[in-house]
Amino acid sequence: MLFTPNRRLRGDAHDRRPTARHLRASLVLACASIGLGACHPGPETADATPPMLVRAGARIQVPEGSPLRAQLRTREARAMMAAPRIYAPGIIEAVPDKLARISAPLSGRILALPRGLGDAVRQGDVLFTLDSAELSTARGELAKTRVVLLQARRELDRQARLFEAEITPRREYELAQSAYAQAESDSRVAAARLAQLGVTGQGNDHEYAMRSPISGRVVELRGAPGVYWNDLNDPVMTVADLSIVHLSAAVSERDIAAAFPGQKVRISLQAYPESDIEGTVKYVGEMLDPDTRTVKVRIAIDNADGRLKPGMFAQVVLAGPARRVVTVPASALLQGGLYTRVFVERAPFEYEPRTVTVGATEGGNAEILSGLDAGEHVVVENGVVLND
C-alpha cells in the first residue's frame, strides 16, 4: 500500500511530459513549415523590379520605373533652307598654257646654260646654247638652194628673151620655168626649216640658241654644259609662270550639279592649315572617270606670293544650291549593318526604329534625305540601348 500512490504519481507524470519521440515529430513539422514557407513566398516578398525594355513587335516601350527613362533624350527633326557644303579632294597644278617643257629641236652638245634652276626669265631670253652639226647642215642647205635659185632665175630670164626673139623653141622656155619653180620651192623649204628653229640664214653656222617661249621661272633643269643631247623628246629644262595656278578637284558624281564655271569656292591646304584661300571655278570636266566616279573641276587661284606649289594636296569646299532639308543631330544616327537608323518617338517613351538616307553632315547636324519628316522626334542620346 505504501507503493500504490507512487505508481499513480509516475503514471500521471508520464502522461503530462513529452517523450523524445514527440520532440522529434515536432521538430520535423517545424522544419517542414519553414521549408514550405521558403518555397512559396507570400506577395509581400516577391521581386517587383520592372523590366528595362518591353518589345512589342517593331516598337520598343520603356515602362514606368525603368532607369532608361532618365537616360533617353529626344529632339525634333527640323526643316530649314540650307546650301549644303560639298567637299572634294584636289591637287595644285601649273596652268597648262603657262608651263613650257623646253626640248632641243636638234641634237648637239650643250655649250652654256645662262639660266639656272629658280632663275626668272622673260619671253625671248636665251635658256641654253647648242653646238649642232644639224644646224650647220640646215644653213648650208639654205645657202645652196639660194645659189640654185639665182641661177634658175638667170636662166629663166635668158630663155624668156630668146623665146621672145623666136630663137629658142617654147619647150626650152618651159623647162627654164619649171627649173626656176623647183629651185624656188627648195629655197622656201630650207628657209622654213631654219625659221622653225627660230634662226635665220645669218649667224654662226653651228651654234644654236634656245630662247624661252614664255615668261616665268626655271622650275626644272636636267641639262648641264658639255652634255650631248640627242633625245628631242626629253626636255632640257622646264619654265613655268606660277603667278596663277590651277587646282584640279575630283568632284563626286552625285555632286556634279553643284559645280559651275564662275563659282567661288573655299580651299584648305595641308601646307597652310591655319588659313583658307579663295578660288574660282574655271572649267567643269566633260568626262566622268569610270573608276573613281568623279569629274575633274579646274579652279583658278591667285598665287602672286608664290606660296602654292604644283603637287600640293588641298580640299575644296563648294556651296551647293539652297534647298529645303530635314536635319537631326548626328548623335541620333545609329549604324545597323548596311543601313543607318534613327529611333522615332511614337508616343511617350514608345519608340520605333526607322531606316533613313543620310546626306551631308556638318556642324554636328546630319541632313536626312528620306525616311523622316520634319516635326518627328528622334532619340539623340543613348539611343544605342534601344538598338538590337
C-alpha positions as YAML, in Angstrom:
chain: A
units: angstrom
residues:
- id: 1
  name: MET
  ca: [0.00, 0.00, 0.00]
- id: 2
  name: LEU
  ca: [2.91, 2.23, 0.54]
- id: 3
  name: PHE
  ca: [3.87, 1.99, -3.26]
- id: 4
  name: THR
  ca: [0.42, 2.45, -4.73]
- id: 5
  name: PRO
  ca: [0.40, 6.26, -4.57]
- id: 6
  name: ASN
  ca: [3.90, 6.31, -6.02]
- id: 7
  name: ARG
  ca: [2.84, 4.29, -9.08]
- id: 8
  name: ARG
  ca: [-0.12, 6.58, -9.67]
- id: 9
  name: LEU
  ca: [2.11, 9.61, -9.45]
- id: 10
  name: ARG
  ca: [4.56, 8.19, -12.03]
- id: 11
  name: GLY
  ca: [1.72, 7.42, -14.40]
- id: 12
  name: ASP
  ca: [0.45, 10.99, -14.22]
- id: 13
  name: ALA
  ca: [3.90, 12.35, -14.85]
- id: 14
  name: HIS
  ca: [4.28, 10.15, -17.89]
- id: 15
  name: ASP
  ca: [1.02, 11.46, -19.33]
- id: 16
  name: ARG
  ca: [1.97, 15.10, -18.95]
- id: 17
  name: ARG
  ca: [5.66, 15.15, -20.25]
- id: 18
  name: PRO
  ca: [6.62, 14.93, -23.96]
- id: 19
  name: THR
  ca: [8.67, 11.95, -24.86]
- id: 20
  name: ALA
  ca: [11.74, 12.03, -27.19]
- id: 21
  name: ARG
  ca: [9.58, 10.69, -29.99]
- id: 22
  name: HIS
  ca: [7.16, 13.59, -29.56]
- id: 23
  name: LEU
  ca: [10.04, 16.08, -29.63]
- id: 24
  name: ARG
  ca: [11.40, 14.64, -32.87]
- id: 25
  name: ALA
  ca: [8.00, 14.80, -34.53]
- id: 26
  name: SER
  ca: [7.51, 18.40, -33.50]
- id: 27
  name: LEU
  ca: [10.93, 19.34, -34.90]
- id: 28
  name: VAL
  ca: [10.16, 17.68, -38.28]
- id: 29
  name: LEU
  ca: [6.84, 19.55, -38.53]
- id: 30
  name: ALA
  ca: [8.54, 22.85, -37.70]
- id: 31
  name: CYS
  ca: [11.21, 22.30, -40.33]
- id: 32
  name: ALA
  ca: [8.61, 21.35, -42.90]
- id: 33
  name: SER
  ca: [6.67, 24.52, -42.15]
- id: 34
  name: ILE
  ca: [9.81, 26.61, -42.59]
- id: 35
  name: GLY
  ca: [10.69, 24.86, -45.89]
- id: 36
  name: LEU
  ca: [7.19, 25.33, -47.29]
- id: 37
  name: GLY
  ca: [7.29, 28.99, -46.38]
- id: 38
  name: ALA
  ca: [10.60, 29.42, -48.20]
- id: 39
  name: CYS
  ca: [9.35, 27.63, -51.34]
- id: 40
  name: HIS
  ca: [6.10, 29.61, -51.51]
- id: 41
  name: PRO
  ca: [6.75, 33.22, -50.52]
- id: 42
  name: GLY
  ca: [3.82, 35.44, -49.97]
- id: 43
  name: PRO
  ca: [3.02, 38.53, -52.10]
- id: 44
  name: GLU
  ca: [4.86, 40.79, -49.72]
- id: 45
  name: THR
  ca: [8.26, 39.11, -50.52]
- id: 46
  name: ALA
  ca: [8.06, 38.92, -54.40]
- id: 47
  name: ASP
  ca: [10.62, 40.85, -56.66]
- id: 48
  name: ALA
  ca: [8.65, 43.83, -58.02]
- id: 49
  name: THR
  ca: [11.52, 45.47, -60.20]
- id: 50
  name: PRO
  ca: [10.07, 46.47, -63.67]
- id: 51
  name: PRO
  ca: [11.86, 45.39, -66.90]
- id: 52
  name: MET
  ca: [14.22, 47.82, -68.64]
- id: 53
  name: LEU
  ca: [12.55, 47.47, -72.06]
- id: 54
  name: VAL
  ca: [9.44, 45.87, -73.45]
- id: 55
  name: ARG
  ca: [9.39, 44.96, -77.13]
- id: 56
  name: ALA
  ca: [6.03, 44.79, -78.86]
- id: 57
  name: GLY
  ca: [6.58, 43.94, -82.50]
- id: 58
  name: ALA
  ca: [8.71, 46.64, -84.12]
- id: 59
  name: ARG
  ca: [8.08, 49.10, -81.28]
- id: 60
  name: ILE
  ca: [10.02, 49.40, -78.05]
- id: 61
  name: GLN
  ca: [8.45, 50.61, -74.81]
- id: 62
  name: VAL
  ca: [10.30, 51.89, -71.77]
- id: 63
  name: PRO
  ca: [7.95, 51.07, -68.87]
- id: 64
  name: GLU
  ca: [7.38, 53.32, -65.90]
- id: 65
  name: GLY
  ca: [10.05, 52.86, -63.29]
- id: 66
  name: SER
  ca: [12.71, 51.82, -65.81]
- id: 67
  name: PRO
  ca: [16.03, 53.67, -65.25]
- id: 68
  name: LEU
  ca: [16.29, 54.17, -69.01]
- id: 69
  name: ARG
  ca: [13.65, 56.89, -68.87]
- id: 70
  name: ALA
  ca: [16.16, 59.22, -67.24]
- id: 71
  name: GLN
  ca: [18.83, 58.45, -69.85]
- id: 72
  name: LEU
  ca: [16.98, 58.85, -73.16]
- id: 73
  name: ARG
  ca: [16.76, 62.30, -74.76]
- id: 74
  name: THR
  ca: [14.79, 63.24, -77.87]
- id: 75
  name: ARG
  ca: [14.81, 66.21, -80.22]
- id: 76
  name: GLU
  ca: [12.58, 67.34, -83.03]
- id: 77
  name: ALA
  ca: [13.68, 66.87, -86.64]
- id: 78
  name: ARG
  ca: [13.81, 70.35, -88.19]
- id: 79
  name: ALA
  ca: [13.19, 71.62, -91.71]
- id: 80
  name: MET
  ca: [15.29, 74.54, -92.98]
- id: 81
  name: MET
  ca: [16.65, 76.15, -96.12]
- id: 82
  name: ALA
  ca: [20.32, 75.31, -96.45]
- id: 83
  name: ALA
  ca: [23.10, 75.31, -99.02]
- id: 84
  name: PRO
  ca: [24.95, 72.11, -98.23]
- id: 85
  name: ARG
  ca: [28.72, 72.14, -98.48]
- id: 86
  name: ILE
  ca: [30.35, 69.74, -100.87]
- id: 87
  name: TYR
  ca: [33.89, 68.57, -100.15]
- id: 88
  name: ALA
  ca: [36.27, 67.35, -102.83]
- id: 89
  name: PRO
  ca: [39.99, 66.46, -102.75]
- id: 90
  name: GLY
  ca: [42.32, 68.24, -105.14]
- id: 91
  name: ILE
  ca: [45.90, 68.90, -106.14]
- id: 92
  name: ILE
  ca: [47.67, 72.12, -107.17]
- id: 93
  name: GLU
  ca: [48.83, 72.18, -110.81]
- id: 94
  name: ALA
  ca: [50.54, 74.69, -113.08]
- id: 95
  name: VAL
  ca: [48.32, 76.37, -115.68]
- id: 96
  name: PRO
  ca: [48.83, 74.29, -118.86]
- id: 97
  name: ASP
  ca: [49.45, 77.24, -121.18]
- id: 98
  name: LYS
  ca: [51.91, 78.76, -118.70]
- id: 99
  name: LEU
  ca: [54.11, 75.68, -118.42]
- id: 100
  name: ALA
  ca: [56.77, 75.02, -121.06]
- id: 101
  name: ARG
  ca: [58.97, 71.94, -121.16]
- id: 102
  name: ILE
  ca: [61.90, 73.11, -123.26]
- id: 103
  name: SER
  ca: [63.35, 70.45, -125.53]
- id: 104
  name: ALA
  ca: [66.21, 70.92, -128.00]
- id: 105
  name: PRO
  ca: [64.81, 70.95, -131.57]
- id: 106
  name: LEU
  ca: [68.03, 69.35, -132.87]
- id: 107
  name: SER
  ca: [70.80, 67.25, -131.41]
- id: 108
  name: GLY
  ca: [74.07, 68.73, -130.25]
- id: 109
  name: ARG
  ca: [76.36, 69.44, -127.34]
- id: 110
  name: ILE
  ca: [75.23, 71.93, -124.69]
- id: 111
  name: LEU
  ca: [77.67, 74.84, -124.67]
- id: 112
  name: ALA
  ca: [76.17, 77.06, -121.96]
- id: 113
  name: LEU
  ca: [73.19, 77.44, -119.64]
- id: 114
  name: PRO
  ca: [72.72, 81.18, -118.98]
- id: 115
  name: ARG
  ca: [69.65, 80.45, -116.80]
- id: 116
  name: GLY
  ca: [69.76, 78.11, -113.80]
- id: 117
  name: LEU
  ca: [67.19, 76.45, -111.58]
- id: 118
  name: GLY
  ca: [64.91, 79.02, -109.94]
- id: 119
  name: ASP
  ca: [66.03, 81.91, -112.15]
- id: 120
  name: ALA
  ca: [63.43, 84.29, -113.52]
- id: 121
  name: VAL
  ca: [63.25, 84.51, -117.30]
- id: 122
  name: ARG
  ca: [61.35, 86.63, -119.76]
- id: 123
  name: GLN
  ca: [59.97, 85.59, -123.09]
- id: 124
  name: GLY
  ca: [62.79, 85.56, -125.65]
- id: 125
  name: ASP
  ca: [65.65, 85.13, -123.14]
- id: 126
  name: VAL
  ca: [68.32, 82.57, -124.10]
- id: 127
  name: LEU
  ca: [67.97, 79.43, -121.96]
- id: 128
  name: PHE
  ca: [70.83, 77.35, -123.40]
- id: 129
  name: THR
  ca: [73.08, 77.12, -126.45]
- id: 130
  name: LEU
  ca: [73.97, 74.06, -128.51]
- id: 131
  name: ASP
  ca: [76.85, 73.21, -130.81]
- id: 132
  name: SER
  ca: [74.92, 71.33, -133.52]
- id: 133
  name: ALA
  ca: [76.09, 69.81, -136.79]
- id: 134
  name: GLU
  ca: [72.46, 69.63, -137.87]
- id: 135
  name: LEU
  ca: [72.28, 73.42, -137.75]
- id: 136
  name: SER
  ca: [75.36, 73.65, -139.98]
- id: 137
  name: THR
  ca: [73.69, 71.29, -142.44]
- id: 138
  name: ALA
  ca: [70.47, 73.31, -142.44]
- id: 139
  name: ARG
  ca: [72.29, 76.60, -143.02]
- id: 140
  name: GLY
  ca: [74.35, 75.02, -145.83]
- id: 141
  name: GLU
  ca: [71.20, 73.69, -147.47]
- id: 142
  name: LEU
  ca: [69.64, 77.12, -147.44]
- id: 143
  name: ALA
  ca: [72.74, 78.71, -148.97]
- id: 144
  name: LYS
  ca: [72.87, 76.06, -151.69]
- id: 145
  name: THR
  ca: [69.21, 76.44, -152.60]
- id: 146
  name: ARG
  ca: [69.64, 80.20, -152.84]
- id: 147
  name: VAL
  ca: [72.51, 79.77, -155.33]
- id: 148
  name: VAL
  ca: [70.45, 77.33, -157.37]
- id: 149
  name: LEU
  ca: [67.52, 79.73, -157.28]
- id: 150
  name: LEU
  ca: [69.68, 82.59, -158.51]
- id: 151
  name: GLN
  ca: [70.98, 80.50, -161.39]
- id: 152
  name: ALA
  ca: [67.46, 79.34, -162.26]
- id: 153
  name: ARG
  ca: [66.28, 82.95, -162.27]
- id: 154
  name: ARG
  ca: [69.01, 83.99, -164.67]
- id: 155
  name: GLU
  ca: [68.38, 81.02, -166.95]
- id: 156
  name: LEU
  ca: [64.68, 81.78, -166.99]
- id: 157
  name: ASP
  ca: [65.32, 85.41, -167.92]
- id: 158
  name: ARG
  ca: [67.69, 84.32, -170.72]
- id: 159
  name: GLN
  ca: [65.27, 81.77, -172.09]
- id: 160
  name: ALA
  ca: [62.46, 84.33, -171.95]
- id: 161
  name: ARG
  ca: [64.44, 86.79, -174.12]
- id: 162
  name: LEU
  ca: [65.41, 84.05, -176.61]
- id: 163
  name: PHE
  ca: [61.83, 82.85, -176.80]
- id: 164
  name: GLU
  ca: [60.51, 86.35, -177.42]
- id: 165
  name: ALA
  ca: [63.10, 86.71, -180.20]
- id: 166
  name: GLU
  ca: [61.92, 83.37, -181.57]
- id: 167
  name: ILE
  ca: [65.42, 81.97, -181.30]
- id: 168
  name: THR
  ca: [64.60, 79.04, -178.96]
- id: 169
  name: PRO
  ca: [61.52, 76.83, -179.00]
- id: 170
  name: ARG
  ca: [58.81, 77.07, -176.39]
- id: 171
  name: ARG
  ca: [59.94, 73.80, -174.81]
- id: 172
  name: GLU
  ca: [63.25, 75.32, -173.67]
- id: 173
  name: TYR
  ca: [61.46, 78.26, -172.16]
- id: 174
  name: GLU
  ca: [59.03, 75.97, -170.33]
- id: 175
  name: LEU
  ca: [61.90, 73.85, -168.95]
- id: 176
  name: ALA
  ca: [63.52, 77.01, -167.57]
- id: 177
  name: GLN
  ca: [60.24, 77.96, -165.91]
- id: 178
  name: SER
  ca: [59.96, 74.53, -164.31]
- id: 179
  name: ALA
  ca: [63.56, 74.61, -163.08]
- id: 180
  name: TYR
  ca: [63.02, 78.02, -161.51]
- id: 181
  name: ALA
  ca: [59.83, 76.89, -159.76]
- id: 182
  name: GLN
  ca: [61.62, 73.86, -158.33]
- id: 183
  name: ALA
  ca: [64.56, 75.95, -157.11]
- id: 184
  name: GLU
  ca: [62.21, 78.47, -155.54]
- id: 185
  name: SER
  ca: [60.34, 75.68, -153.72]
- id: 186
  name: ASP
  ca: [63.58, 74.14, -152.41]
- id: 187
  name: SER
  ca: [64.74, 77.52, -151.15]
- id: 188
  name: ARG
  ca: [61.47, 78.12, -149.30]
- id: 189
  name: VAL
  ca: [61.67, 74.72, -147.66]
- id: 190
  name: ALA
  ca: [65.24, 75.34, -146.46]
- id: 191
  name: ALA
  ca: [64.33, 78.79, -145.14]
- id: 192
  name: ALA
  ca: [61.25, 77.39, -143.39]
- id: 193
  name: ARG
  ca: [63.39, 74.77, -141.69]
- id: 194
  name: LEU
  ca: [65.61, 77.46, -140.17]
- id: 195
  name: ALA
  ca: [62.61, 79.63, -139.33]
- id: 196
  name: GLN
  ca: [61.10, 76.70, -137.46]
- id: 197
  name: LEU
  ca: [64.25, 76.51, -135.38]
- id: 198
  name: GLY
  ca: [64.00, 80.22, -134.69]
- id: 199
  name: VAL
  ca: [67.13, 81.19, -136.61]
- id: 200
  name: THR
  ca: [67.86, 82.94, -139.90]
- id: 201
  name: GLY
  ca: [70.39, 82.22, -142.59]
- id: 202
  name: GLN
  ca: [72.85, 84.58, -140.91]
- id: 203
  name: GLY
  ca: [74.98, 83.88, -137.84]
- id: 204
  name: ASN
  ca: [77.26, 81.15, -136.53]
- id: 205
  name: ASP
  ca: [77.00, 78.06, -138.72]
- id: 206
  name: HIS
  ca: [76.73, 75.53, -135.86]
- id: 207
  name: GLU
  ca: [75.75, 77.40, -132.67]
- id: 208
  name: TYR
  ca: [72.08, 77.33, -131.80]
- id: 209
  name: ALA
  ca: [70.46, 79.48, -129.04]
- id: 210
  name: MET
  ca: [67.24, 78.16, -127.49]
- id: 211
  name: ARG
  ca: [65.00, 81.00, -126.29]
- id: 212
  name: SER
  ca: [62.17, 80.91, -123.74]
- id: 213
  name: PRO
  ca: [58.68, 80.90, -125.27]
- id: 214
  name: ILE
  ca: [57.11, 82.29, -122.06]
- id: 215
  name: SER
  ca: [57.98, 84.40, -119.05]
- id: 216
  name: GLY
  ca: [58.32, 82.69, -115.69]
- id: 217
  name: ARG
  ca: [60.91, 80.79, -113.70]
- id: 218
  name: VAL
  ca: [63.07, 77.75, -114.36]
- id: 219
  name: VAL
  ca: [61.37, 75.10, -112.22]
- id: 220
  name: GLU
  ca: [63.25, 72.07, -113.54]
- id: 221
  name: LEU
  ca: [66.73, 71.67, -115.01]
- id: 222
  name: ARG
  ca: [68.11, 68.43, -116.42]
- id: 223
  name: GLY
  ca: [70.88, 69.52, -118.76]
- id: 224
  name: ALA
  ca: [74.46, 70.56, -118.00]
- id: 225
  name: PRO
  ca: [77.24, 72.22, -120.01]
- id: 226
  name: GLY
  ca: [79.22, 69.73, -122.09]
- id: 227
  name: VAL
  ca: [76.45, 67.11, -122.22]
- id: 228
  name: TYR
  ca: [75.49, 65.81, -125.66]
- id: 229
  name: TRP
  ca: [71.70, 65.98, -126.05]
- id: 230
  name: ASN
  ca: [70.21, 63.82, -128.77]
- id: 231
  name: ASP
  ca: [66.73, 62.93, -127.40]
- id: 232
  name: LEU
  ca: [64.47, 65.57, -128.91]
- id: 233
  name: ASN
  ca: [61.53, 64.47, -126.71]
- id: 234
  name: ASP
  ca: [63.43, 64.84, -123.43]
- id: 235
  name: PRO
  ca: [63.19, 68.40, -122.02]
- id: 236
  name: VAL
  ca: [66.43, 70.11, -121.05]
- id: 237
  name: MET
  ca: [64.54, 72.37, -118.63]
- id: 238
  name: THR
  ca: [61.05, 73.48, -117.66]
- id: 239
  name: VAL
  ca: [59.86, 77.07, -117.40]
- id: 240
  name: ALA
  ca: [56.60, 77.91, -115.62]
- id: 241
  name: ASP
  ca: [54.65, 81.02, -114.77]
- id: 242
  name: LEU
  ca: [53.12, 80.25, -111.37]
- id: 243
  name: SER
  ca: [51.57, 83.66, -110.67]
- id: 244
  name: ILE
  ca: [48.26, 81.87, -111.28]
- id: 245
  name: VAL
  ca: [47.85, 78.15, -110.59]
- id: 246
  name: HIS
  ca: [45.03, 75.69, -111.04]
- id: 247
  name: LEU
  ca: [43.57, 73.31, -108.52]
- id: 248
  name: SER
  ca: [42.26, 70.11, -110.07]
- id: 249
  name: ALA
  ca: [39.48, 68.78, -107.82]
- id: 250
  name: ALA
  ca: [37.74, 65.41, -108.11]
- id: 251
  name: VAL
  ca: [34.01, 66.07, -107.55]
- id: 252
  name: SER
  ca: [31.79, 63.07, -106.86]
- id: 253
  name: GLU
  ca: [29.22, 62.09, -109.46]
- id: 254
  name: ARG
  ca: [26.32, 62.88, -107.13]
- id: 255
  name: ASP
  ca: [27.64, 66.44, -106.55]
- id: 256
  name: ILE
  ca: [28.34, 67.43, -110.17]
- id: 257
  name: ALA
  ca: [25.22, 69.61, -110.37]
- id: 258
  name: ALA
  ca: [26.61, 71.85, -107.61]
- id: 259
  name: ALA
  ca: [29.70, 72.90, -109.62]
- id: 260
  name: PHE
  ca: [29.59, 75.54, -112.37]
- id: 261
  name: PRO
  ca: [32.04, 77.98, -114.04]
- id: 262
  name: GLY
  ca: [32.42, 81.26, -112.15]
- id: 263
  name: GLN
  ca: [31.54, 79.70, -108.80]
- id: 264
  name: LYS
  ca: [33.51, 80.93, -105.79]
- id: 265
  name: VAL
  ca: [34.98, 78.18, -103.62]
- id: 266
  name: ARG
  ca: [36.98, 77.89, -100.42]
- id: 267
  name: ILE
  ca: [40.20, 75.91, -100.40]
- id: 268
  name: SER
  ca: [42.15, 74.50, -97.46]
- id: 269
  name: LEU
  ca: [45.69, 73.24, -97.92]
- id: 270
  name: GLN
  ca: [47.68, 70.75, -95.89]
- id: 271
  name: ALA
  ca: [50.71, 73.04, -96.16]
- id: 272
  name: TYR
  ca: [48.85, 76.04, -94.65]
- id: 273
  name: PRO
  ca: [46.13, 74.65, -92.36]
- id: 274
  name: GLU
  ca: [45.83, 77.94, -90.48]
- id: 275
  name: SER
  ca: [44.29, 79.85, -93.38]
- id: 276
  name: ASP
  ca: [41.90, 79.15, -96.25]
- id: 277
  name: ILE
  ca: [42.10, 80.73, -99.69]
- id: 278
  name: GLU
  ca: [39.53, 81.57, -102.32]
- id: 279
  name: GLY
  ca: [39.36, 80.38, -105.91]
- id: 280
  name: THR
  ca: [37.05, 80.48, -108.94]
- id: 281
  name: VAL
  ca: [35.81, 77.50, -110.92]
- id: 282
  name: LYS
  ca: [37.09, 77.84, -114.49]
- id: 283
  name: TYR
  ca: [36.09, 74.55, -116.02]
- id: 284
  name: VAL
  ca: [33.91, 71.54, -115.20]
- id: 285
  name: GLY
  ca: [35.07, 68.39, -116.96]
- id: 286
  name: GLU
  ca: [33.04, 66.81, -119.74]
- id: 287
  name: MET
  ca: [34.06, 63.22, -118.97]
- id: 288
  name: LEU
  ca: [33.32, 61.09, -115.89]
- id: 289
  name: ASP
  ca: [36.13, 58.89, -114.64]
- id: 290
  name: PRO
  ca: [34.60, 55.38, -114.69]
- id: 291
  name: ASP
  ca: [36.97, 54.10, -111.98]
- id: 292
  name: THR
  ca: [36.51, 56.82, -109.35]
- id: 293
  name: ARG
  ca: [33.07, 58.07, -110.48]
- id: 294
  name: THR
  ca: [34.30, 61.65, -110.29]
- id: 295
  name: VAL
  ca: [34.58, 64.65, -112.62]
- id: 296
  name: LYS
  ca: [37.60, 66.95, -112.75]
- id: 297
  name: VAL
  ca: [36.82, 70.55, -111.81]
- id: 298
  name: ARG
  ca: [39.54, 73.10, -112.53]
- id: 299
  name: ILE
  ca: [39.78, 76.11, -110.18]
- id: 300
  name: ALA
  ca: [41.95, 79.18, -110.78]
- id: 301
  name: ILE
  ca: [43.87, 80.55, -107.77]
- id: 302
  name: ASP
  ca: [45.89, 83.74, -107.49]
- id: 303
  name: ASN
  ca: [49.45, 82.84, -106.49]
- id: 304
  name: ALA
  ca: [51.24, 86.18, -106.71]
- id: 305
  name: ASP
  ca: [53.09, 85.44, -103.45]
- id: 306
  name: GLY
  ca: [54.32, 82.10, -104.79]
- id: 307
  name: ARG
  ca: [53.20, 80.10, -101.75]
- id: 308
  name: LEU
  ca: [51.36, 77.47, -103.76]
- id: 309
  name: LYS
  ca: [53.49, 74.77, -105.33]
- id: 310
  name: PRO
  ca: [52.36, 72.30, -108.01]
- id: 311
  name: GLY
  ca: [51.77, 68.93, -106.38]
- id: 312
  name: MET
  ca: [50.35, 70.27, -103.09]
- id: 313
  name: PHE
  ca: [47.26, 68.49, -101.75]
- id: 314
  name: ALA
  ca: [44.15, 70.52, -100.95]
- id: 315
  name: GLN
  ca: [40.47, 70.21, -100.13]
- id: 316
  name: VAL
  ca: [37.82, 72.21, -101.94]
- id: 317
  name: VAL
  ca: [34.54, 73.30, -100.36]
- id: 318
  name: LEU
  ca: [31.76, 74.12, -102.83]
- id: 319
  name: ALA
  ca: [28.40, 75.57, -101.78]
- id: 320
  name: GLY
  ca: [25.54, 73.60, -103.28]
- id: 321
  name: PRO
  ca: [22.22, 75.17, -104.28]
- id: 322
  name: ALA
  ca: [19.96, 76.21, -101.38]
- id: 323
  name: ARG
  ca: [17.12, 73.78, -100.75]
- id: 324
  name: ARG
  ca: [14.73, 72.68, -98.00]
- id: 325
  name: VAL
  ca: [16.30, 69.95, -95.90]
- id: 326
  name: VAL
  ca: [15.38, 67.95, -92.80]
- id: 327
  name: THR
  ca: [18.15, 67.79, -90.21]
- id: 328
  name: VAL
  ca: [18.72, 65.92, -86.96]
- id: 329
  name: PRO
  ca: [21.69, 65.85, -84.59]
- id: 330
  name: ALA
  ca: [24.32, 63.44, -85.86]
- id: 331
  name: SER
  ca: [24.16, 61.64, -82.48]
- id: 332
  name: ALA
  ca: [20.72, 60.34, -83.49]
- id: 333
  name: LEU
  ca: [22.22, 58.19, -86.27]
- id: 334
  name: LEU
  ca: [22.87, 54.54, -85.50]
- id: 335
  name: GLN
  ca: [24.58, 52.19, -87.92]
- id: 336
  name: GLY
  ca: [22.98, 48.79, -88.30]
- id: 337
  name: GLY
  ca: [24.81, 46.68, -90.88]
- id: 338
  name: LEU
  ca: [24.47, 48.36, -94.26]
- id: 339
  name: TYR
  ca: [21.77, 50.77, -93.09]
- id: 340
  name: THR
  ca: [21.51, 53.85, -90.90]
- id: 341
  name: ARG
  ca: [18.64, 54.07, -88.43]
- id: 342
  name: VAL
  ca: [17.08, 56.50, -86.00]
- id: 343
  name: PHE
  ca: [14.58, 55.82, -83.23]
- id: 344
  name: VAL
  ca: [11.38, 57.82, -83.63]
- id: 345
  name: GLU
  ca: [9.25, 58.55, -80.57]
- id: 346
  name: ARG
  ca: [5.70, 57.46, -81.49]
- id: 347
  name: ALA
  ca: [4.25, 58.03, -78.01]
- id: 348
  name: PRO
  ca: [5.73, 58.99, -74.64]
- id: 349
  name: PHE
  ca: [8.56, 56.51, -74.03]
- id: 350
  name: GLU
  ca: [7.50, 54.39, -77.00]
- id: 351
  name: TYR
  ca: [9.95, 54.22, -79.89]
- id: 352
  name: GLU
  ca: [10.10, 52.83, -83.40]
- id: 353
  name: PRO
  ca: [13.28, 52.16, -85.45]
- id: 354
  name: ARG
  ca: [13.35, 53.92, -88.83]
- id: 355
  name: THR
  ca: [15.83, 53.41, -91.69]
- id: 356
  name: VAL
  ca: [16.93, 56.75, -93.16]
- id: 357
  name: THR
  ca: [19.10, 58.01, -96.02]
- id: 358
  name: VAL
  ca: [21.72, 60.49, -94.84]
- id: 359
  name: GLY
  ca: [23.16, 63.36, -96.87]
- id: 360
  name: ALA
  ca: [25.79, 65.88, -95.79]
- id: 361
  name: THR
  ca: [26.88, 66.14, -92.16]
- id: 362
  name: GLU
  ca: [28.12, 69.47, -90.87]
- id: 363
  name: GLY
  ca: [28.37, 71.23, -87.53]
- id: 364
  name: GLY
  ca: [27.05, 68.22, -85.63]
- id: 365
  name: ASN
  ca: [23.86, 68.04, -87.71]
- id: 366
  name: ALA
  ca: [23.03, 65.48, -90.40]
- id: 367
  name: GLU
  ca: [20.84, 66.01, -93.45]
- id: 368
  name: ILE
  ca: [18.11, 63.36, -93.83]
- id: 369
  name: LEU
  ca: [17.28, 62.76, -97.47]
- id: 370
  name: SER
  ca: [14.50, 60.23, -96.86]
- id: 371
  name: GLY
  ca: [12.83, 58.21, -94.10]
- id: 372
  name: LEU
  ca: [12.00, 61.04, -91.69]
- id: 373
  name: ASP
  ca: [9.67, 64.04, -91.73]
- id: 374
  name: ALA
  ca: [10.13, 67.40, -90.09]
- id: 375
  name: GLY
  ca: [8.44, 67.60, -86.69]
- id: 376
  name: GLU
  ca: [9.03, 63.98, -85.70]
- id: 377
  name: HIS
  ca: [11.03, 63.44, -82.53]
- id: 378
  name: VAL
  ca: [14.07, 61.18, -82.54]
- id: 379
  name: VAL
  ca: [16.29, 59.85, -79.77]
- id: 380
  name: VAL
  ca: [19.54, 61.84, -79.71]
- id: 381
  name: GLU
  ca: [21.13, 60.50, -76.51]
- id: 382
  name: ASN
  ca: [21.75, 56.86, -75.52]
- id: 383
  name: GLY
  ca: [19.71, 55.54, -78.42]
- id: 384
  name: VAL
  ca: [22.19, 52.71, -78.67]
- id: 385
  name: VAL
  ca: [20.49, 50.96, -75.74]
- id: 386
  name: LEU
  ca: [17.39, 50.60, -77.94]
- id: 387
  name: ASN
  ca: [19.34, 49.19, -80.85]
- id: 388
  name: ASP
  ca: [19.25, 45.45, -81.47]
...
